[in-house]
Amino acid sequence: MQPYLRSLSLRDNPIEQTGIRRLLSALSRGCRELQMLDLSGNLLRSSGACILAQYLLESGKGIEVLDISSNGITFDGARELAHVLRPEFNLSLKSLNLDMNQLEGSGCELIGRALAQNKNLQVLGLSQNNLFDNGCHSLFTSLDENTTLQSLNISGNFITHIGARAIQTYLQNGNKRANHDGIHCGLRSLDISANSLGDEGIEALCTGLGNNRHLLDLIANNIEVTDDGMPSIRKVLEAGATSTPSLLTLSLRHNHRLSRNGYEELAKGSRHNRHILRIVADLHFAGWDEVWSKVEMVLIRNTIYAVEKCRVPLLMVARGRILLHGHTQQCQTDANWITRLPVEILQMILTALDKYGVLSREQQIRALAIACNSSKRFSSKSELLAAVLGGDYLFAMDMINTIYS
């Protein structure tokens, strides 16, 4: 009875096989527009995952975001999910969260094989699935053929320096991959936290990053790195003085074996880097502010470079209004300009303009044009809403009045 339902969350409920069968049967009859389904923290197990896979094939091809983390799914469930990820089924799925299940190396390998030819999935979560080194090797060997996946989380999977070498090979091969348009591609974000990589593992990762031009976000919290591993990170940061693109964000939190010497290496490496915009770290030594001030100055300088040299839009909030400076005239005359922005900048802008993601593409373009025009003024919120929503304004006001009454 809810044909326009787009998002449904039933997380942290003890839904089992019988419940999921009834739920998906109802969704297939009445909710053909559903795009996001969150069933994390339930009791689906592999039997429920098989039912879910069948639903995706028959009625759920419009699902774009699926979260089934923490459901006790094992190899059998992974096999069915991997089957529906094959390109011939043409699912719309862009984000799949399988964190905190029991897929193990063999199940993750099946998912990886399915992704070798998948052209839609962009975000994949496989944290805490007992991947181990063998599973890590199999996964990244399969991903070497993938040209679509942008974000991967494999934190908490008992990966050591041996598995890190498989990631090194993947990163080194990054410049050889290209999508159907001939554009080089590869992972943009990798979360390798809570794995026992140690100094040898971080050295392998940094060696892979030396020739990689695609990874922009590396999250390496709690990987047991010491001061001996920091010179490798320093070399990667120093390479950012000449190569482009390079890492934009680096997280090294909860690596408690690092001392001031290690962070001094970080500061020295970032000194000449022209790309890094965010570094996250825990500092547990006397005089940390002296070291961190060196890093902070680099981040401020690089942010200014990004705005001035790279001509990316600068987003500001003034008197409660969002002002977007840069490309103003182009934005107002070219409706497709928004689609050509870098993914990170586009996401930042759309999140600020449309916090809950409810605007259509045409409405987003109108909102962007208004934000770019710093001289534009509105006498009321209603006038602003009418300018953004267009023909949907009266319907939206009716809804608001009904809710208030």
N, C-alpha and C positions, 0 to 999 in steps of 0.2 A: 504493500500500500504506500510505498515511498519511492516512486519511479525516478525522482530527481536526486536521490541520496548519492553523494559523491564520496563520503568518508565515513568509515565505521571502525570504532575501536572497542574491542571486548577483551582487552588485556587483563591478565591476572585474575582469571575466572577458571574454576576447575572444569572446563569444557573437555569432554572426552569424545570418543568416536561417534556415539549416538548423537550427541549435541551438535557436532560439526556437520554431520550428515543432514540434520534438520535445518540448520542455519543456512548451509550452502544451497539446499533445495529451495528455500524461500528466496534467497538472493537471486537465484537463476530465474525465478518466476517474476519477481517484481522490481529488481534493482539493476537494470541493465547499464546504468550510467556510473556504477561504482568504480572509483579509481584508486582508493586507498583502503586497505584492510589490515588491521592490527590485531593479531591473535596471539601475541607474545605472552609468555607466562601461563600457558594452559597445559592440558594433559593430552595433546593430540597424538603424540608418539608417531611411529611410522605408519600405522593404520590410518590415522587421521590425515597424515601428509599425503597418502595415496588418494584419499577422497578429495582432498584439496587440489591435487594435481589434475584429477579428472574434471573438477569444476573449472579450472583454468582453461582446459582444452575446449570444453563445451559451451560455457556461458561467461567465463571470466576473462576473456581476451582483452578487455578494456582495463583490467587492473594494472596500474603503473607502480604502486608501492605496496609491497607485501612484507609484513613483519611476523615471522613465526619463530622468533628466538625463544630459548628456554622452554622447549616442548618435548624433550626426551626423544627427538628424532634420531634414528640410527641409519645404518647403511641402506636398508630396504626403502626407507622414506627418501633418502638422498637419490637413489636410483630412479624413483618415479619423478622427482622434481627435476633431475638432470634430463630426463626424457622430454619433458614439456619445454625445456629451454632450447631445444634444437630449433634451428632457424626455420624449418619448414612449417612449424606451427604458428609462427608469426605473432607471438604474444606481444603486448604493449609494455611488458614488465621492464621498468627502469631501475628499480631498487629492490633488492632482496636481502633481508636480514635473517641469517641462520645462526646467529651468535648463541653460545651456551646450549648447544645440543650435543649429540654423541655421534657425529658423523665419522670422526677419526680420519686417518689418512686416506683410506680406500674410498670413503664417501666423498671427501673433498676432491679426490682425483676425478671422480665421475662428474662432479659439478664443473671442474676445470675443463674436462674434455668437451662438455656441452657448450662451454663458453668459447671454445676455439673458433667456432663459426657464428656465434651469436652476435647480432648487430644492434641489439636494443639495450641490454643491461648495462648500466653505468655505475651502480653502487652495489657492492657485495660485502656482507658481514659474515665472517667465519671465525670470530674470536671464541676462545675456550671450547674447542672441538677436538682436542687431543690430536692435533695435526702431526706433530713430531717432524723430524728432519726429512724422512722419506716422503711423507705427505706433502711437505713444503716443496720438495724437488719436483714431484709429479704435478702439483698445482701450477707452478711457474713455468714448467715445460709446456703445459697446455696453453697457458696464457700468452705464451710467446707468439701464438698465431692470432690472438684477439686484438681487434683494433678499436674497440668501443669502450671497454671498462675503464673508468676514470678513478674510482675510489675503492680501496680494498683494506679491510681490517682483519688482520690475522694475529691480534694480540692474545697473549695467554695460551700459547699452543706448544710449549716445551720445545721451541726451536732453538738450536745452538748455532755456533759458527759454521757447522756443516750445512745446515739449511740456508744460512746467510749466503753461502757461495752460490746456491741456485738463484737467489734473488740478484746477486751480483751479475750472473750471466744474463738474466732477463734485462736488467738495467743497461748492460753493455750493448745488448742487441736492440735497444729501444729505437735508435736512429735508423734501423733497417726496416721497421714496421711502417706500413702506410695503409690508410683506409681506401675505400673504393674511389675517392676523389684524388688519390695520390698524395694526400697530406700525411706527414709523419705523425704518429700518435703513440700513446702509451699511458700508463698509470700517471695520474696527476697527484694523487694522495695515497700514502701508504702508512698504515699504523702497525708497527712491529713491537709495540710495548709489551712489557711483562713476559719477555722471553730471555733466556740466558745466553745472549749473544756474546757478551764480554768484549774485551778489546779486539780479539781476533775477528769476531763477527762484525763489529762496527768498521773495522778496517776493510773487510770484504765489501760491505755496503758502500763505503766511501770510494772504493776503487771502481765499483759499478757506476756511481754517480759522476765520476770523473769525465765520462764520455756521454752521459745521458743529458738530453735536452728537454725532457718532458716532466719529470717528477718535480712538483712545485711545493709539496707539503709532506714533510717527513716527521712522523710522531714516533719517538724512540724513548718513551718513558720507562724507567725501571728495567734496563737491559744489562745491568751489572758492568757498565763501562767504568774504567778508572782513568786516572791522569795519563796513563800510557796510551790510551786510545784516542785522546784528544788531538794529537798532531794530525791524525787522519782527517778529522773534521775540519781542522785548520786548513788543510790543503784544499778541501772541497770549497770552503768559503773563499779562499784566496783565488781559486779558479774563476770565481764569479766576477773578478775584476775585468775579465776579457770576454768570457763566454756568455751567451745569452740564448734562451732564457736559462735561469738557474733556480736554486731553491728560493722560495719566497718566505716560507715559514719552517721553523725547526723547533721541536719540543724535546727537551732532555730532562724532564722532571723525574723526581724520585730516584735519581742515580746518586745515592748517598756516599759512594766511595770517591766521588770527585772532590778535590780540594781547590784551593785558590790557584794552584799551578795549572790545573786543568782549565779553569775558567779564563786564566790569562791567555792560554792558547786560543780559546774561543774569541777573546777580544782581539788578539793579534790577527786572526784569520779574517774577521769581519771588517777590519780596518779599511781594506781596499775593495771590499765587495760592494757592487753597485745594485744588487737585486734584493737582498734579504730585507724583509719588512717586519718580521715578527720572530723573536726568540723567546721561548718559555723555559725557565730553569729554576731550580731551587738553590739558593746560596746559603751555605751553613758555615761561614767562616768570618773571622773578624776582618773588617775593612772591605766587605763585599761591595759597598756602595761605590768605592773608588774604582773597582773593576767594572761594575755594571754601568757606571756612567760612560765609560768608553764605548760599550756596546750600544747604549741608548742613543748616543750622539750619531752613531752609524745608522740606526733605524730611522731617526728623524731625518737625516740627510737623504737616505734612500727614498723615503716617502715623498720628499720634495722633488727628487729626481723623477719619480714615477709620475707626478702631476705635471711637471714642467717639460721634461725631456720626452717622455713617452706619450704626452698629451692624453692621458686618461682623464675621465671626468672627475672633478672634485666635488664630493657630496658634503654639504653643510646644512646645519639646522639653525635658522635665525627666526626669532619671534614665533616659534611654533610651526614655521613653514620649512619645507625642504627645498633647498636651492641647489641646483645642479649646474655647475659652471663648466663650460667647454663644449664645443660643437653645437652651440645654441641654434644657429640658423639651420645647420644641417638637420638637426633633430626635428625642427618644425616643418621642414619641407620634404624630408625623406622618411616615410613610414617604416622602412625596413632597417633604418639605422640602428635601432635597438638590438636587432638580432645579430649584428656584427661586432658587438662589444665583447671583450674577453669574458669568459664564464664567471670569473670571480667578481669582476666589476658589475656585471649584469645582475648577479645574485644579490650583491650588496644594495644596488639601487632598487630592485624590485621588492626586497625585504623592507626597505625603508618606506617605499611608496604604498606597498600592499602587504601589510604585516601578516594577514591571515590568508593570503593567496586566493582572494575571492573575485578579483577583477578578470575580465576577459582580456584577450590580447589587445583588442582595439581600445579598451578602456585603459590598459596599461600604457599604451602609446600616447593617449590623450593626457594621462597623468604625468608622463615623462615630459611632454611638451610644455605643460603648465609649470612643472618644476624648473625647467630650463629658463623660463621667461621670468627673470627677477623683477621686471616692471609690472607684471600682472598682479592685480589685486582683486579680492572678492569681498563683498560687503557682509557675507554671512556664510556659514558652513553649508547651508542648503544650496546657495549659488555655486559653491565649489563642487558639491556632490553632483549637481545637475550637469556641470561642465565635464566631469569625469565619466559619469554613468550614461549620459546620453539618453537614449530611448528607454533605458531601464530605470530611470530616476523615479517616475511616478509609481512603478511597481514597488521599488524599494521603500518609498515613503509610505505607501499603504501598509507594507509589512511592518515598518517601524511603528506606525500609529496603532496597528492591531496589537502589537506586543505591549506598547505602553498602556493601552486601554485594558 
